[in-house]
Amino acid sequence: MDWDDLRVFLSVARAGTVSEASRVLEIDHSTVSRRLTNLESRIGIRLFDRAGRRLRINAAGEQLMRTAERLESGLLSDLAVLESMQGSRVGTVRIGVPEGLGVGYLAGRIGALAAEFPEISLELVALPQNYSLAAREVDIAITLDRPQFGNIAVRKLTDYVLQFFGTADYFKAFGRPASLEDMAGHALCGYIPQLLFTPLLDYLVFDGVRLNPTIRSTSIVAQLEMVRSGSALGMLPVFMCADQPTLQPILKAHSVMRSYWLTVHDDLRGVERIRIISEALVQLARQDRARFIPEVGSAP
């Protein structure tokens, strides 16, 4: 088989559409379709069931996908060894992170990281979602959930604290809650329960009592802006609020702790540029530990 055909097949299998695979591979739509058709014709087996523009992989396709992924894994591992032998750092590293960490922390530091390692091109994907290393969506994944399965290397990046925040304008207009019970009479922002990408974001439950936000968003950045506007209170990561002088923490006894985990696929652990950036991210988090887990001395 032609490896290029298999590479196209893998991308289509992972993306689910020819157009999305075309975008990922950066080749035109007709080339993707032609290579997929050539592969199916060459082996004499249909690999997908067509449903409009979407392609649903069938049993034969899933079997070939497992085989192709083993080939891909071996190829990447061998290339990593060759790069290591040559001491090469040149290339791209794509980092997938939750939106809050990406926008509220890494975006302001990735420029310095790029300047420190100019031979490495950095890509920051900051979305409210998890990322698939197996599907090669990213090279380094930072997640709230600790991955439990797969050929991966996992290490804790950092713990971090979330607290309730409000503004002086909000407190002047609606009062400052002195207890969790007081929160029932206040406007609160939070996540949309049905659209959580991880249950670890469902943190507005205290001793079995759930606080119900009156304003909801899938975006923690949007929630921060809701609080900053003075229209609501919200539970926010303290590292995102450190440079927001108008945000005042409240109810410190009801803070919440969560963790970020850094994961790399085993195939890429030996790639020098990925090892360097992984270590640099860990060192950044260690240096800024007080930003993630502050010595809380704010008023209750």
N, C-alpha and C positions, 0 to 999 in steps of 0.2 A: 504494500500500500504506500501511497504517497503521503509523507508526513504532513505536507501542507493541507491535504484533504482531511486528514484526521484532526489537524489543528482547527480547521473551519468547523468540522463536525462537533468538536468539543465546545466551541464557542456558541454554536447554535443550540446545542443541548442545554447549555447553562443559561443562555439568554431566553430561549423559548420562541424567538422570532428571528427571521433572517435580517430584518432591518436593524435590530438591536445588535446582533452579532456583527453586522457590517460596521456599525458605529464603533464597537469595541476593537475590532481588528483593523479599523481604518482602511478598509478596502471597499470597493463599490458593491452595491446590492446584487448586481447581476453576477459578479464573480463568486460571491458566496453561494448563490443559488446554483450556479454551474458546477462548482466543486462538490457541493452536497449531492447533486444529481449524479455526477461522475462516480462518486464513492458508492452510492447505492447501486448504480449500474454495474460497477466493477465487481462487487461482491454478490450481486444478485439478490439482495435482501432490502426490503423497505425498513428504514430505521425510525421513521416518524409517521404518526397519523396526522393528516392535515385537517385543521379546523379553521377555515378562513385564513387570516394572516398568522395565526398561532400554530405552532408545531408541538404536538404532544409526543414525547419520546415513548416508543413501545418497548416490549421485552427484549427484542433483538438489539435495539438501540442502547438500552441500559447495559446489556452485556458488553457491547462494543465500547461504551463509555468507560466502563471499569477497566477494560484492557488499555484504552487510549490514555487514561489517567495514570496507569502504571508506567506506560512508556514515557509520558510527560514527566512523571516524578523522577524516573531514572535519568532522563536527559537533563533535567534541572540540577540534579545532584552531581552529575558528571561535569556539567558546566561550572558549578560552584567550586569543584576541586581544581579545575583548570584555572579559574580566576584566582583562587587562593595561591596556586603555584606561581602565578605571575605577579601576585601582589596588587592586582587591579582593583581600583575603587570606582572606576568610571561607570556611570549608569544612573538609572532612575530608581528611587525608592518611594513607593506610594504608601502613605500612612492613613489608615481608616480609624476614625475616632468618633465617639459620641459628640453631638453638636455642642453641648455645653463646654466640654474640655477643648474642643477644636476652636470654637469662636472665643470663648472666655479665657483661654490660657495659651494654647499652642500657636494660634495665629499671630500673637504678638511676639513670639520667640523664634518662629521658624526661619525668619530672615537672618537672624544671628547664626542659627545653625547652618543655614546654607552658605553664609560667608565663611564659616569655619571649615567647611568641607566643600569648596567650590567645584570639585570634580564630580559631586553627586547632585543630581537634579531631584528636588523634593516635591512631592505632590501630597497635599493635605485634603482628605475627603472627610468633611465634618457634617454628618447627617444624623437625625434621630433614628438610628437603626443599628443592627449588628451586621458584621461583614464576614464573608466566606473566604477563608484562606484556601480551602480545597478548590473552589471555583476560580481562584487567582484574582479575586476582586481587588485585593490589596496585598502588599508584601508584609506589612506589620499591622496587626489589628489590636486596638485597645477597646476593651469591652467592660461593661458592668458585671456581667455574668462571668464566672470563671469557667472557661471551656473544660469539659470533662472527657471528650472523646476526640479521636483523630491522631494523625501523626504530627504532633505539634509540640513546641516548647513553650511553656507558660511561666511567667514570673509576675509577681505583684508589682505594679507601678507605684501606687500609693493608695492609702486610705484618704477619704475626704469627708468633711462635715457639711451638713445642710442645716440651716436655721430659718426661722420665720423672720421676714424683713418687712418694714414699712417705711414711710417717709413722714417728715414733720408736717407736711401739708395734709396727709391723710389723718394723722393723729389729731391735728387741729380741727379738722372737719368732723371726724367720727369717733374720736377718743382712742386711747391706747389700751389694748387688752392686757389685763394683768394676770390672766390665767387661761388655761386651755378652754375652760367653760365659757369664758367671755368671747371666744372666737365665733360662737354660734351667731352672734349679733353683728358680725363684720363681713364685708365683701372679701372673698378669698379666691385666688386664682390657683390653677393646678392643671394636671394632665387630663386628657379625655380617656376614661378607663378602657373603652373598647379598642383604642388605638395604641396602647402601650406596647412597645417592642420588647420590653422585659418587665416581669412582675416586680423587679427591684425598684422601679419608679413609683410603685404604689405605696408611698410612705406617709400618707395622711391618715394613719390609723394609730391611735394611742390607747392602750389598755382596752382594746376591743371597741373603742368609740371611733367612728369614721367621720372626719371633717369633709363636708361636701363643697367643693369650689362652685362659685356662682359664675366664674369666667374660666373657660378651659381652652387649652391649646396643646398641640403635639410638640411644640417648641419651647424649650427652657429659655431661649433667648427672648422669645415673645413674652413669656411670663415675667422675666426680669423687667421688660419695658412696661408691662402692666403695673408692676409695683412701683417702678420709677416714676410713672405718670401720676401717682397719687390716687389711683382709682381702686386699688386692692392691696391686700396683704398677700404674701406668698412665701413658700418654703423654697429657698434658693441655695445653691452651693456657695459657701463662703468665699471660695477663690474667685468666683465671678463678681462678687460684691466688694472686693478689697479696694478697687479703684473707683468706687461709686460713692462719693461722699454724702450724697443725699439719702442713701439707704441706711436705715438704722435697725440693728438686730433686736429682736424681742423674744421673750419666753425661752431663754437659753436652756432651761431644764428639759425642754422638749426638742433638743437638737437630734439629728439622725446621722449615723455613720454609714457610708458606703465605700466601695473599693473600685479601683480601676486595675485591670489585668492586661498585660502586654503579651501578645502571642505571635509566634512566627512558625510557619510550616517547617517541618524537619528538612524538607528538600532545600530550603533557602538559608538554613542556619549557618552554612559554611560560606555564604556569599559575603565578602568583606564589607561591602557598602551597607548591607542590611545589618550586619553585626555592629558596625560603627554607629549607625543611627539608632539602633535599639539601645545600645549602651548610653548614648548621649541623652536619649529621652529619660532613661532611668536616673541618670545623674542630675538632669534638670529637676525632676520631681523631688529628688532628695534635697537638693539645694533650696527648693521652695516648700519644704515640708510645712513650715509655719503658715504658709498661705493656704495650704490644704487642710491643715489641722491646727488652727490658731489656739493660742492661750486665750480663751474667751474671758474677757473682762468687761463685757458690755452690760448695760443695764438690763434687768429682767423685764 
